[in-house]
Amino acid sequence: MKPLTKTSFFALLATVSITAAMPAFAATDTDGDGVPDTAEPLIHADPMNADTDGDGMNDLKDDNPVFAATDPIATDGAATPFTVKEALVEDNYNYAAKKDATDHLELQVVNTTGQDLKNFSVYYTITDKDLGTKEAYFKALDSFSVPANGDARIHFDDSGLPGHFRANPNSIYLTSQNAKLFTVELKAEGFKPLTLEINKDAGGAEAAD
């Protein structure tokens, strides 16, 4: 899978403009970003998120809508008060339903302090190990918290389940069969971030049984 160049992106925008001039049924734009739903997969963008990579720029105006070039996570702060006990991008398991879960980015965060932790944010990249193609995403995790001396799991997918954060369903993670490297930077407000790497073997993402 070749990365989308600036030239090819503008060529696609011309196609988008033509498509937008077609009848409404052919130009549905669920997220209102100016890119029709039918064109979103062509630029690997999310049809339900007007700013797929979270960089603050509308996908139509973004030269690379799946690469947040600037990492907004500050590196300063107090010592990191949490650890990541488990980090998964494949072989996920739904403990509540007691069955396999569809492959997705999942982090089990352990709070090592006596106070609840909240106001998390994450910046993560996905690199195709064969082609070198890279995507980068930023997301504020305002609704996520970890209880004092406890743990909680962060899920990134498009399931719409409570407590899950939406991930791009058209990313190279789900559309390429090549091996991937995830680099994840997780931060709680006021503390230094924690950075980790997760490898995914070659092969497509598995759906739940």
Secondary structure, DSSP 8 states (H G I E B T S, - for coil): -----HHHHHHHHHHHHHHHTS-GGGS--TT-SSS-TTTGGGGT--TT-SSTTSSSS-GGG-SSTTB--S------SB---EEEEEEESSS-EETTTTEE----EEEEEEE-SSS-B--EEEEEEEEETTT--EEEEEEEETT--B-TT-EEEEEEESS--TTEEE--TTSHHHH--S-EEEEEEEEETTB--EEEEEEE-SS------
